[in-house]
Amino acid sequence: MTAPARALAGAALRLLPSGLLLAVACAVTPEAPEQPAPPLAAVRPEVLLERLAAEEAAVTTLRGLATVRYEGAAGSGSASQVVVLALPDRARLEVLSPVGTAVLLLVIRGEDLVLHAPVRREYGVGRATRETLSRLIRIPVPPGLLLRFLAGLPPLPVRPGDPRTQVVHEERAIRVESVDGPFWQRLWTGPDGTSLAGGELWEAGGLLLRFQFSEWKRLDGTAFPSLVALESAGEGTRVTIRYETVRLNGPVEADLFELPRPADPGTRILDLSRGPAVGEPTRWTS
């Protein structure tokens, strides 16, 4: 292991309990190959919908170490991040420098969003809204939908009993369409008709973003995509999340989602409701 890799592993240990990284490393090891998938035409719509709903219900928490890459009009860059989730509305992200030190901590807890940049001596507070996230990362979705993406899930739940949910057999994939509030999604399976390959998120104003899922693994029996890619339809911003280690459904300490105001009187307080200047998304990547 190289020196930077050792540093990143050490940084991850600050959030992941002792011994958890070993368990995580084991968790991403693929299980024994499954039986070949049936032909697309043989996949029954009700069975597919029930399976998608069951896989969603199987994910409640996540701890992982990921490489996140940002590409957009403001520039491009990548950084390692520790990701901790407790669905449906709590998240903690810790952006690491190349040597493993934390350059940014961001917490979403319900309707609240808090950001702390220790090196820059900045601390920001605001509401966890679609508008705030759009300014911070140029991905115009509500926080709940973003957390679902981070958990390897489609943005909207799939409800098998909803009459608005449709399943269409296409030539090389199965398309699932579903609605939730003001949003609707189109999901496509891979050629095997089982795992999701990607989709689109829409609202009344038009297409919001496209997304892709790949590098699927089974973690303790739960299907999980190690690679999630998001692309904003408006600005063309692309965010790629590649998980290196993941653990699902383990205990998550409540205090991880608290980020107290620093005691340092020299810390600059930011109003996140006004958003950062253009180009800010790349200041946390290298």
Secondary structure, 3 states (H helix, E strand, C coil): CCHHHHHHHHHHHCCCCCCHHHHHHHHCCCCCCCCCCCCHHHCCHHHHHHHHHHHHHCCCEEEEEEEEEEEECCEEEEEEEEEEEECCCEEEEEEECCCCCEEEEEEEECCEEEEEECCCCEEEEEECCHHHHHHHHCCCCCHHHHHHHHCCCCCCCCCCCCCCCEEEECCCCEEEEEEECCEEEEEEECCCCCCEEEEEEEECCEEEEEEEEEEEEEECCEEEEEEEEEEECCCCCEEEEEEEEEEECCCCCHHHHCCCCCCCCCCEEEECCCCCCCCHHHHHCC
